[in-house]
Amino acid sequence: MNIRIGKVFTGVLGLLALAAGGMIYMLYRTREMLVFRLTDYLGISSWIHRMREHAPVLSVPEWVIYSLPGGLWTAAYILIMDAITHRWTQKRRLLWTMSIPMMGVASEILQALGWLPGTFDIIDALCYVLPYAIYLCHTCRSESQKNRRSQLPNFKMSHI
């Protein structure tokens, strides 16, 4: 696959993860959340309210409502940053893509210590770490395969 097409696909996948996290948040979180003040300000509250009325009443596990959006937003950040920084060195990309997941984990630790408002949740921490762990494994595997290919001898098939 052409690298440019691959990175566009990665960016689009990131935007879809961002939208999916937003939809879960808008459809299933309480109306008292700060984000709903933004929807009031933007004048889209009535549209959001209609979506919430028609949202399927499913027995959705709590972690999907309360933790998965953060994980999807973390994945979105990682994917979009990877698409933007594809020409950077692997080390630099890994450092930049690590920032949001580590801030998420740090916020959970600070909540556990009582230094930040909120309640520590191990599922939240896992949802911040898991997208980065998957990205790290994929990136290292891809880099390893690229290095192996570059070390293969270049045989010319001119006699065929």
Buried (B, 14 or more C-beta within 10 A) or exposed (E): EEEEEEBEEBBEBBEBBBEBBBBBBBBBBEEEEEEBEEBEEEEEBEEBBEEEEEBEEEEBEEBEBBBBBBBBBBBBBBBBBBBBBBEBEEEEBBEBBBEBBEEBBEBBEBBBEEEEEEEBBEBBBBBBBBBBEEBBEEBEEEEEEEEEEEEEEEEEEEEE
